[in-house]
Amino acid sequence: GIEAIFGIIFGFDTDTPDTGRRMTGFLLAANAPIVYFNLLAALPGTPLWDRLVTEGRLLDTGAGDSRQSADLLSCATTNVKLRLPNAQVVAMLRDTVRAVYAPAEVFRRMTWNAEHVYGQQVQGRPPSGNWAEISRLLRFTAGTFVRVFWRSGVEAPYRRHFWRFAWRVARLRLGGRVKSFLEVMLRVTPNAHHLIRWAENLLAQPV
């Protein structure tokens, strides 16, 4: 029942021109539903920062130490002169994001987790001690259901993948392999929507 979430960093000194291809293959095989991407970045006060200062590999951003986590941990930003050409490492990261967060691939991994992970998770219940709380919970659930199914199942360009996933989750629920159709759909598909849109926005940015 453990749902794996990966954090991937490109730009280590050990990276090679083949790192992007190998990383993509690993992530597709691992079936982690969520993957965070970053370029190697050095934050002030860390051993990495001190080493790169000594090696003369910190890039001058003109912002001094003010360029810290909010900027440096935003996926495709670094203050490090990497061993490989920086443009090559950025291209590897973008190619991997493109493969990992293609809509068909996102929903394939979500389906794998529905089949192998979600059914083994312990399900809790939201607090519903009185009719007012139950009513509020029902309204919230109904509103979320409408928004999710409208935005992902009607408006989204990837809607056919959404409906294929919904059909598979419904079959798993009927077979007793997941405990709740709604819990999976209302928890997982907003994540899928966010990740697909995040990748689209990243890849639309100029390099």
C-alpha positions in Angstrom: 0.0 0.0 0.0 3.0 2.4 -0.1 2.6 4.9 -2.9 6.1 5.9 -4.1 6.9 9.5 -4.9 10.3 10.2 -6.6 12.6 13.2 -6.5 15.0 13.3 -9.5 18.0 15.6 -9.9 19.8 16.1 -13.1 23.3 17.6 -13.2 25.4 15.5 -10.9 29.1 15.3 -11.8 28.6 11.6 -12.6 25.9 12.3 -15.3 26.8 11.3 -18.9 25.1 12.1 -22.2 23.2 8.8 -21.7 21.7 9.8 -18.3 18.5 11.2 -19.8 17.7 8.1 -21.7 18.5 5.8 -18.8 16.5 8.0 -16.3 13.5 8.0 -18.6 13.6 4.2 -18.9 13.9 3.8 -15.1 11.0 6.1 -14.3 8.7 4.5 -16.8 9.5 1.1 -15.4 9.2 2.2 -11.7 5.5 3.2 -12.0 5.8 6.0 -9.4 2.7 8.2 -10.0 4.4 11.4 -9.0 8.0 12.5 -9.9 9.6 15.8 -8.9 12.4 17.1 -11.1 15.2 19.5 -10.4 18.5 20.6 -11.7 21.4 20.4 -9.3 21.6 23.6 -7.4 23.8 24.8 -4.5 22.2 26.6 -1.5 24.4 28.9 0.6 25.8 27.3 3.7 25.8 23.8 2.3 28.9 21.6 1.7 28.0 21.6 -2.0 28.1 25.4 -2.1 31.5 25.5 -0.4 32.9 22.9 -2.8 31.7 24.7 -5.9 33.0 28.0 -4.6 36.4 26.4 -4.3 36.1 24.9 -7.8 34.9 28.2 -9.3 31.7 26.6 -10.5 29.1 28.9 -9.0 27.4 31.0 -11.7 27.1 34.7 -10.9 23.3 35.4 -10.9 23.7 39.0 -9.8 21.4 38.3 -6.9 24.0 37.0 -4.4 22.6 34.7 -1.7 19.1 36.0 -2.2 18.6 33.5 -5.0 17.7 30.6 -2.7 15.2 27.8 -2.6 12.2 29.5 -4.2 14.1 30.1 -7.4 16.8 27.4 -7.3 14.3 24.6 -6.5 11.9 25.4 -9.3 12.9 22.5 -11.6 14.9 23.9 -14.4 17.0 26.6 -12.7 20.5 26.2 -11.4 23.4 28.3 -10.1 26.0 25.6 -10.9 28.3 25.2 -13.9 27.6 21.5 -14.4 30.2 19.0 -15.7 28.2 18.5 -18.9 27.2 21.6 -20.8 24.2 23.1 -18.9 22.1 23.3 -22.1 22.6 19.6 -22.6 21.5 18.7 -19.1 18.5 21.0 -19.4 17.5 19.3 -22.6 17.8 15.8 -20.9 15.6 17.0 -18.1 13.0 18.4 -20.5 13.0 15.2 -22.6 12.5 13.1 -19.5 9.6 15.3 -18.3 8.0 15.1 -21.7 8.1 11.3 -21.6 7.1 10.9 -18.0 4.2 13.4 -18.0 2.7 12.6 -21.4 -1.0 12.1 -20.6 -1.1 8.5 -21.8 1.9 7.7 -19.6 0.5 9.5 -16.5 -2.7 7.5 -16.6 -0.8 4.3 -17.4 1.1 4.7 -14.1 -2.0 5.7 -12.2 -3.7 2.6 -13.5 -0.8 0.4 -12.4 -1.1 1.9 -8.9 -4.8 1.4 -8.9 -4.3 -2.2 -9.7 -1.4 -2.9 -7.3 -1.3 -0.2 -4.6 -4.5 1.7 -3.9 -6.5 -1.4 -2.9 -4.0 -2.2 -0.1 -4.1 1.3 1.5 -5.9 1.8 4.8 -9.0 4.0 4.2 -10.0 6.5 6.8 -13.3 8.3 7.1 -13.8 12.1 7.3 -15.4 13.4 10.5 -19.1 13.2 10.3 -20.5 13.4 13.8 -23.8 15.1 13.0 -26.1 15.9 10.1 -24.6 19.3 9.5 -21.1 17.8 9.0 -22.6 15.0 6.8 -24.4 17.5 4.7 -21.3 19.7 4.3 -19.3 16.6 3.4 -21.8 15.5 0.8 -21.9 19.0 -0.8 -18.1 19.1 -0.9 -17.9 15.6 -2.5 -20.6 16.4 -5.1 -18.9 19.7 -6.0 -15.5 18.0 -6.3 -17.0 15.2 -8.4 -18.6 17.6 -10.9 -15.4 19.7 -11.2 -13.1 16.7 -11.7 -15.3 15.0 -14.2 -16.1 18.1 -16.2 -12.5 19.4 -16.4 -10.8 16.1 -17.0 -13.6 14.2 -18.7 -15.1 16.9 -20.9 -12.8 19.9 -21.3 -9.3 18.3 -21.2 -7.6 17.2 -24.4 -6.6 14.0 -22.6 -10.2 13.1 -21.7 -10.1 9.7 -23.5 -7.3 8.6 -21.1 -9.4 9.9 -18.2 -12.4 7.8 -19.2 -10.3 4.7 -19.8 -8.9 5.1 -16.3 -12.3 5.7 -14.8 -13.6 2.5 -16.5 -10.7 0.5 -15.1 -11.2 1.9 -11.6 -14.9 1.0 -11.8 -14.0 -2.5 -12.8 -11.5 -2.8 -9.9 -14.2 -1.5 -7.5 -16.7 -4.1 -8.8 -14.1 -6.8 -8.3 -13.4 -5.7 -4.8 -9.8 -4.7 -5.6 -10.2 -1.1 -4.5 -12.4 0.0 -1.6 -13.9 3.2 -3.1 -14.3 4.3 -6.7 -14.8 7.9 -5.6 -11.8 8.0 -3.3 -9.5 6.9 -6.1 -11.0 9.2 -8.7 -11.2 12.3 -6.6 -7.7 11.9 -5.2 -5.8 10.6 -8.2 -7.2 12.4 -11.2 -6.6 16.0 -9.9 -3.0 15.0 -9.4 -2.9 13.7 -12.9 -4.4 16.9 -14.2 -1.9 19.1 -12.3 1.1 17.0 -13.4 0.1 17.1 -17.1 -0.5 20.9 -17.0 2.7 21.5 -15.1 4.7 19.6 -17.7 3.0 21.5 -20.5 3.8 24.8 -18.9 7.4 23.8 -18.3 7.9 22.6 -21.8 6.3 25.8 -23.2 8.9 28.0 -21.6 11.9 29.1 -23.7 15.1 27.3 -23.0 
